[in-house]
Amino acid sequence: MHQRFVEIPYTLLEAETLAALLEVFVTRQGYDTTSEETSSQWVEQLRQQMQKGELVILHDVETETTEVMTQQQAKNFLGGLEE
């Protein structure tokens, strides 16, 4: 992995922190969040995907930002940095 980025295991995060990261992911990806129930359902589905290893959490130590990405997004992103 690129030195600037660290993969954070979701199990190290408090439940509220993980939920907040997943909510940002839901919003950024354009999921339907017109109701609290819909948003909660998306977050729960994403939590399950995280448990299956389909999503990763990357922390940028330079900018001190944290992002949730699919495995493919992370590979594309990190691969693009090394070129």
N, C-alpha and C positions, 0 to 999 in steps of 0.2 A: 504494500500500500504506500501511496505517496506520503512523504514525511510530514507534510503540512496537515494531513487529514488522519483522524483517528476514528476507527469504528467503535462505537459505544454499544455494548451488549444491553438490550432493552431490560434485562433482568436487574441491572444496576440502578435503574431509574425508579423513583417513587411513582406510584400509580398516577398521581395527579400530573406529574411532569410528563409521563408517557402519554397520557390522554391529551394534554395540551399540544404536544408535538404532532400527534395523529390528527387533531382537529385542524391544525395549520395545514397539514398535508391534504386533508379532505377539501379545505377551502381552496388551496392553490391548484388542485387537480380539477376543480370545477364540478365536484359532486353536488347533488341536490341537497342543500342544507336549509330548506325552507321551514323546517320545523325542528324543534329540539329532539324529538323522537327520531327523525330521519338522520340527524347528525350523530346521535348516539349509536344508531345502528351501523352507520359507516365506520365509526371509530371502533366498534366492537369487531367488525369484519376485518379491519386493518390490524387490530391487535392479534387476531387469529393468524393473519398472514405473517405477522412478525414472528409469532411462535413457530411457524413452519419454515422460517428462514427466507421468506420471499421478499421481505423488506429489511432494510438496514438503516442504522442511524449513523451519520457521519458528522463528526465535529471538526470544524476548521479552527486550528489553534492560532492561526494568524489573525483572523477576523473575529474569533470567538463566537461563531454562529454554528448552529446545529440544524441539520436537515434530515428528513426522512426520505429515503429513495427506495425504489424497487432495486433488486439486485442488478437488473439490466441497466437502469439509469446510472447506478454507481459505477459499473464497469465502463460504460461509455464515458462518463465524466472523468474518472480517474485515468482511463486510457488516453483521453484527449490531453491530459496534463503532461503525460510522459513523452509525447511526440515532439 
